[in-house]
Amino acid sequence: MPEAFDRYLGDYAPCFVPREKVTPFQAIHLIHQGKGAAVLAHPLLYHLSDANLEKLVTELKHAGLDALEAIYSTNRWVDETNMTHLAKRHCLKIS
């Protein structure tokens, strides 16, 4: 496996294809084009302040965000509770 990446797939190797990056707003649009639900995944792992996370969720909700991941393997009970309340304040589904 390491040899395959070193020789063919790794950065700037013959078969390397750079990733295209999209903004969260572009991602929401693309997900909706494909008839999917746009979910903000594991929001606590972004390590934002409460105010900045609230701002992000507000902006993404205006862009069409459908849900917020409140239940995540590393979340504590209090984290799940806080994320559930955040989702409900913004009328988002919970994943």
C-alpha positions as CSV (number, residue, x, y, z in Angstrom):
1,M,0.0,0.0,0.0
2,P,2.7,2.6,0.9
3,E,4.5,1.8,-2.4
4,A,1.3,2.4,-4.4
5,F,1.0,5.9,-2.9
6,D,4.7,6.6,-3.2
7,R,4.9,5.6,-6.8
8,Y,1.4,6.3,-8.2
9,L,-1.1,8.0,-6.0
10,G,0.7,10.4,-3.6
11,D,1.1,14.1,-4.0
12,Y,2.4,14.8,-7.5
13,A,2.8,11.2,-8.4
14,P,1.8,10.2,-12.0
15,C,-1.9,9.3,-11.0
16,F,-2.3,12.2,-8.5
17,V,-5.5,14.2,-8.8
18,P,-5.7,17.3,-6.6
19,R,-8.9,17.6,-4.5
20,E,-11.3,20.3,-5.3
21,K,-12.4,22.3,-2.3
22,V,-15.8,23.8,-1.9
23,T,-17.1,26.2,0.7
24,P,-19.8,25.0,3.1
25,F,-22.3,27.1,1.1
26,Q,-21.3,25.4,-2.2
27,A,-21.5,22.1,-0.5
28,I,-25.1,22.7,0.7
29,H,-26.1,23.7,-2.8
30,L,-24.5,20.6,-4.3
31,I,-26.0,18.3,-1.8
32,H,-29.5,19.8,-2.4
33,Q,-28.9,19.4,-6.2
34,G,-28.4,15.7,-5.6
35,K,-31.6,15.6,-3.5
36,G,-29.6,15.0,-0.3
37,A,-29.9,16.5,3.2
38,A,-27.1,18.9,4.2
39,V,-25.9,18.1,7.7
40,L,-23.2,20.0,9.7
41,A,-21.1,17.0,10.9
42,H,-19.5,16.9,14.3
43,P,-19.7,20.6,15.0
44,L,-17.8,20.4,18.3
45,L,-14.6,19.2,16.5
46,Y,-14.3,22.6,14.9
47,H,-13.4,24.0,18.4
48,L,-15.3,27.2,17.9
49,S,-16.5,29.3,20.7
50,D,-20.2,29.1,21.5
51,A,-20.8,32.5,19.8
52,N,-18.9,31.5,16.7
53,L,-20.6,28.2,16.4
54,E,-24.0,29.9,16.7
55,K,-23.0,32.4,14.0
56,L,-21.8,29.6,11.7
57,V,-25.1,27.6,12.2
58,T,-27.1,30.8,11.6
59,E,-25.3,31.5,8.3
60,L,-25.5,27.9,7.1
61,K,-29.2,27.7,8.0
62,H,-29.8,30.7,5.8
63,A,-27.9,28.9,3.1
64,G,-30.2,25.8,3.4
65,L,-28.6,23.6,6.1
66,D,-31.0,20.8,7.0
67,A,-29.6,19.2,10.1
68,L,-26.9,19.2,12.8
69,E,-25.1,16.2,14.0
70,A,-25.8,16.3,17.8
71,I,-25.1,12.6,18.5
72,Y,-21.4,11.7,17.9
73,S,-19.1,9.1,19.3
74,T,-16.9,11.5,21.2
75,N,-19.7,13.7,22.5
76,R,-20.5,13.7,26.2
77,W,-24.1,13.8,27.4
78,V,-23.8,17.6,28.0
79,D,-22.4,18.0,24.4
80,E,-25.3,16.1,22.9
81,T,-27.7,18.2,25.0
82,N,-26.1,21.5,23.9
83,M,-26.0,20.5,20.2
84,T,-29.6,19.3,20.4
85,H,-30.7,22.7,21.8
86,L,-28.6,24.5,19.1
87,A,-30.3,22.5,16.4
88,K,-33.8,23.1,17.8
89,R,-33.1,26.9,18.1
90,H,-32.5,26.9,14.4
91,C,-35.3,24.5,13.4
92,L,-32.7,21.9,12.2
93,K,-33.1,18.2,12.2
94,I,-30.8,16.2,14.5
95,S,-28.5,13.5,13.3
